[in-house]
Amino acid sequence: MDGTKAKDGNGLRGRVHDLMDRARTDLTELVSYRSVADPRQYPPEECTKAAKWVLDAFGEVGFTGMRLEETPDGSRAVYGERKGLAGAPTVLLYAHYDVQPPLDEAAWRTPPFQLTEHNGRWYGRGTADCKGNILMHLTALRALGDDVPVNLKLIVEGSEEQGTGGLEEFVPGHADLLAADVILVCDTGNAAVGAPAATISLRGLANVIVTVEALGSEMHSGMFGGAAPDALAALIHMLSTLRDEKGNTTVKGLDNTQTWNGEVYDPQQFRTDANVLDGVSLLGDGTVSDMLWARPAVTVLGIDCPPVVGSAAAIQPHARARINLRVPPGMDPKVAQDALIAHLEAVAPWGVKVKTEREASGAPFRAATGGPAYDALAAAMRESYGRNLTTLGQGGSIPLCNVFADTYPNAEIILMGVEEPLTLMHAPNESVDPDEIERMAFAEALFLKRYATAGRAS
């Protein structure tokens, strides 16, 4: 057993360690529920089973008033409360029980909805994002037993991965229900296995679908190619202008020079984490941290055009692409979306017809740090991991954080969790390192004890 697993003076670390077999058993069952919140892909009953499992599990650790709250998008969130000492601060625990679809099941080395151990990691969809964080909460609370001095509230939503905004719409209308001094948004993670971190910055997003039309129908490429405008070629040209030769995002009107002043992401580590092939360059003229957390980033998510197999010798009359623009803190997503649309329209060649459709947009987020909760977390992480807490940005978006910040302007919002780069969340072969569940559960338990005093003093 390494130094970070040696028992602490009151045995709390040891109790967490002894609970890990149960954590694996529970996570195995929870992962088995195919809780993809899209009835077109999986039966809704799978989400219902996962929600009921969460409801029962937290009822067993002292939460009362457990119920399923229906959110405006038709999904259901698990809610409950647990009273602490009189006058103690309140902590809201957040996670989500829905998961991403497994995507290409043939790319999985193990069955996606069957927890499987391989090389010390637990594989399966949701093991990290975000069912592993549910087990982090449960393991911390089981280890504390009756010794939970703070007031607790719980919200575990069921449609986060679908981006339908169910909980985002629910929160403002139920502000008293979820009000807390601290909100633990447990849907992020650490810089690496064994490297504790809190995420303090999230990029927003602005999606656009662009359609290009040039001809009334497909035309024979031999008879008409060379003079007839090609919609697919026009679209390719337009998309190529969204980055320069170094890979910087170059949407006219968007600043692509901002820098990140927090934790540095080592380029070699990033190459490993991102599975970059040998000889392929990283993008941009900034640091990896700049490119991920401080600057806009455009990604072509999909293109509608004929597949190679079955394609004909024909000029394409129309083509379509879905474009994702990630927006850093300090940049308005609506302004960014407007700029992207204007850019695409301006660079369209040959007078082709361009239509754009706005998809979801979400604001970036920057957490306020330095309060008593962050101080308590830093101390807890240091004791759990044997090293200091760092702060990270994250390129993904969690629109709920902005809703929490707007609804509860005095609450400290902390983003943390069991995820780290090797988890491959949203990709095939998602996994979690069980040591991260153990260390994070111990850190959370320590935090809840420390913050009871720090929060009351503040």
N, C-alpha and C positions, 0 to 999 in steps of 0.2 A: 504494500500500500504506500503511495507516495505521500509527501509531506502535507499536501493539501487535503488528504483524507484522514489524517490523524484526528482522533477524537478531541473535541473542544472540552473546556472545563465542565460544562453542564451536560455533556452528553448529546447535545442537539445534533452535531455532525454525525455521531454514531447512529442516532435514530434515523436520520435521513438515509444513511448508507444501508441500514437494515431493511428499509422500505423499498429498495430498488427492485427486488424480485417481484413485489406486488405491483410496482410501477410497470414493469415489463408485461405482466399478466394483463393488467388493465389496458395498457396501450395496445396490446395485441387485439383485445376485443374491440376497442374503439376504432382502430384502423380497419377492422373487418367490415365496418359499415361504409358502404359506398356513398358517402354523403356529399355528392356533387349536387349543388342546388340548381340544377337545370333539369326539369322533367323530360326534356327531349332526349337526355342522355341516360339518366338513371331514375328509377322509381322514387317518387317523393317519400315513400315509406322509409327509405334508407336514411334520409335526414331526420325523420321523426324518431327512428331508433337511436341515432346518435344524440339527439336532443334529450330524449328520455334517459339515456345512460348518464349524461352530464348532470341532469336534474337529480337523479337518484344518488350519484356519487357525492355531490356537494351537500345533499341532505344528510348523508352519513357523517359529514365532518362538521355538523353543528349549524348549518345554514337553515333558516326558517323562512316561511312565506315563499317557498320554492314554487315557481310557476313558469309557464311558457307564455311570453308576451308576443302577440302578433305584431309584426312591423308592417309598414305601409306597402312593402313589396310582396307581401303574402308569406314571407318566411317567419320563423319563430325563434325568439331569443330566450335563453334561460336566464331567469332572474331569481335572486335570493339575497338574504341579509344575515349577518351574524353580529350580535351585540358584543362590544368589548367593555372595558372599564368606563365608569361614569366620567364624562368630560374628556374622553380620549378622542383623538382625531379619527376621521373616516377615510378608508382606503377603498377605492373601486378597483376590482380585479377584472381585467378584460382578456378575452381570447375569442376564437371562433371555431366552431366544430365542422363547418363545411370545408371542402377541399377542392383543389383543382382536379379536372379529369386527368386520367393517367396518360393521355395523349397516345403515343405509339406503344401499345402494350408489347409489341415485338422487341422494342428497344430496352425493355426491362429485363434485368438479369434474374429477378425474383418476381413472384406474383405481386402486383401492385397493392392489393388489398389484403395481403397476408404478411404480417410482421415476420421478417426473416433476419437472423443475425449472420453477418458476414464480416470477417476481419475486424471484429469488435464493434461494428456499427449495426444499428437496427434499421432495416430497409422497409419501405412501404409508403404509400401515399398518405401524407398527413403525419408521419412520424415526427416531423419537425414543424411543419406549417399546416395546422397550428395545434394539432392534437398533443404533440409533445409538450407544448406550453400549458395545456390543460392539466397534464400529469405533473408538470412542475408545480403548479398551484396546489394540487391535491397532496403531493408528497410533502411540501412545506407545511401545509395545514395538519396533515396526519402526524408529522414529527412534533409539531407544537402541542398537539392535543388540546387540553383546556387552557393552555397558556397563550392565548391570543389577546393581547391587551387592547388593540385598536378595534374600532368598529369596522366591519367589512361589508361591502356590497359586491355583488357578482353580476356581470353581464357577459354572456357567451352567445354571440350571434350566429346565424345560420346561413348567411348569404354574402359574406364578405368577398369571396373570390369571384362572384358574378358581377360585382360592381353595380348592383342595382340600387344601392343607397338606402336600404331598408332601415338600418340603425341610424344613419345620418339624419333621416327624416323623423325617426322616433324620438331622438334625444331632446330636441328643443321643446316638444310638446309634453315631455315627461321629465322636465328639468329637476323637480324636487325628488323624484324617484331615484335618480342617479347622482345627485349632488354629493361631492366628496372633496376632501382637502388634497388628496393625491389620487391620480389615476394611473395605474400601471397598465400600459398598453403592451401586452406581451405577445407581440407578433413580429419581432425583429430578433436580433441576436448579437453575437460577439464577433470581434475582429478575426478570430481564429479559435480553434479548439484550445481552451485554457487561457484565452486572452479576454478578460471581461471588458464589456463596453456598454455604454448607453448611446442610443441613437438620438441625436439632437436636431437632425436636419433631414427633411424629406423633399424630394422633387415632386412638383405637381405634374399634371399631364394635360394635353390638348390633342385629341385625336381628330383626324380629318380623313374622309373618303373622297378621292378625286376620280372622276370619270372623264375619259377623253373619247370624243367621237370625231371621225374623219370621213367615213364613207357610209353609204346606205346599206351596204351588204359586203360580205367577203368577195374579193376579186382575185382572179388567177394571177399569181405572182409573176408568171412568165409573160403573160399578155399585157399586164398593167404595171408591174413593178418597175420602179425607176422614175415614174412621173406621178403615180397615184400616191397620196399621202397615207402613211402607215400609222394608225393610231397607237399601236404598241411601241413603235420606234419613238413616236412623240412623247409617250409617257416615260420611256426609259431616259430620254433626254431631260425631261423635267425633273425626274428623281435624281439624276446625276448632279444637278445644280445644288442639291441640298447639302453637299459636303465638298470641301476643297480637296486638293491633292494630298494634304496631310490627314484628312479625315475630320477636320473641324466642321461642326455644323454651321452652315452659312445661309441661314434664312435672313433675308434683308430686314433690318429693323430690330433684330435681336442681338443683344450683347453676348459675344462668345469669348470674352477675355477675363471673366471673373476668376478669382482664385480662392482656394480653400485654406483656411488657417488652422484647422484642427489636426487630427491624427493623420499621419502620412501613410498611404497605401503603397507598400513596396511593389515596384513594377514586376519583379520576378515572381513574387507571391501572387500578384494579380494574374499573371500569365498562367500559373498553375490553377488558380481558383476558377478562371474563366475558360479553361481547356483550350487555350490558344495554341495553334499548331506551330511547330518549329519553323522558323524562318518568316512567319507572318508578323507584321509590325502592329504595335498598338496604335490607336488612333489619337490624333490631336497634338497640338504643340504645347499643351499644359501638362502638369503632373497627372498621374492617374486619379488622384483625389480631386483635382480641378475638374477633370473631364466627367467624373462620376457624380459629384455632389455640388458643384458650383456653376456649371455651364449647361446651356440647353443641349439636348441630344435628340437627334431625329433617327427613327428606325422605320424601315418599310416592313410592316407586319405581314402583308400579303398582297398578291397581284392576281387578278382575274385575267387569264389569257389561256390559250390552248396548251395542254400538256404536250410534252415532246412525243410521247407515244400516242399515236392517233392523229397527230397534227397533219394538216394538208398544205399543199403549196398554194397558200392564199394570203393576201394582204388583210390584216385585221382591221375591221371597220371601227371597233371600239375596244377599250381596255380600261381597267379600273385598279386602283391601289388603295390600301388602307395604311395610313401613315400615323405613327405614334410620335408625339413630341413631348419629351420630358422637360419640365420647367423648373429651374432652381429657385430657392428662396429669393425674394426681391423682384421677381418677374411675375406679372399678372397673366394668368393662363388665358384669359379672354383676349388680351392684347396679343399674346403669342399665337393664338389660334388665328386671329385676324391677319397677322403677319405671314403665317404659313400659307393661308389661302391667297393672299395678295401676291406672294412670291410665286406660287404655282401658276396663277393666272398670267403673271407678267412674263414668265419664261416659256410659256407654251408656244411651240413653233408652228409655222405654216398656216396660221389661222384656224387651227383645230378648235372644236367646241369643247369647252371645259365646264364641267359641273362639279360642285363641291358640296359635301354633306358634313355637317358638324356632328361629331360624336361626343361622348362624355368629356368633360373637362373638370379638373380639380386643382385647387390651389396648393402651392407648396407650403411647407410647415417648418417652423424653427422653434424649438423648445426653449423656454426660459430656464436657466440653470442657476445654481448657487443658493437655492433655498434649503430649508432643513431636511426635506425629503432626499434631495440629491446628496447632501452631506451624509445622511444615514445610509443611503445606498452605497456610496463610495466606501464607507467603513465596512459595510457588510461584504461587499465584493472583495475588498482587500483581505478580509479574514478568510473568506471562502476559497479564493484563488491564490492567495499568497503574492499578489501583485496588484498594482494600482489600476483603478478603473480608467479607461480611456473613453473619448467621445468620438463618434463616427457620424457620417452622413449616410443616407441610403438613397439609391437612385429610384427606388420604387415609390409608390404613392399610397398613403392611407388617409383618404379624405376625412375620415371620422375624427382624426386628431384636430383638424381645424374646427370641426363642430364642437368638440369638447372645449377647445380654447375659447371659442366665442360664447359658449353657454356658461362656462365656469371660468371666468377670467382670472380668478384668484387661486385656482387649483394648480398644483405642480403636475405636469404631465411627463411621465417617464416611459420611454420606449426601450424594452429589453426582451430577452427571451433566449431560447435554446438553439436558435438557428445560427449558423455560421457558414462560410463559403462552401464547405464540402457537402452541405445538406442537399444541394441541387434542388431547392424548392421550385415548384412549377415545372420541373423537367422530369424525364424518366429517371428512375433509380434514386428517388428522394430517400434520404436517410437522416438519422440523428445519432450523435455520439452519446451513449447513455451517461458517460461521465459529465456531459454538459447538463443533462437533466438533474443529476445528483448535485453538482456544484451550484447550479442556479437555484434549485430548491432550497439548499442550505442558505444561500445568500438571501433569498426571499424571506425565509423564516427569520433570519437575523435582522433583516430590514424591518419587518413588522414589529419586532420587539424593540429595536432601537428607536424607530420613528414614534412609538407611543409616547416616549419621553420628549423627544425633540419637537414633535408636532404640538404637544401640549404647551411646551415652553414658548413656542413662537406665537 
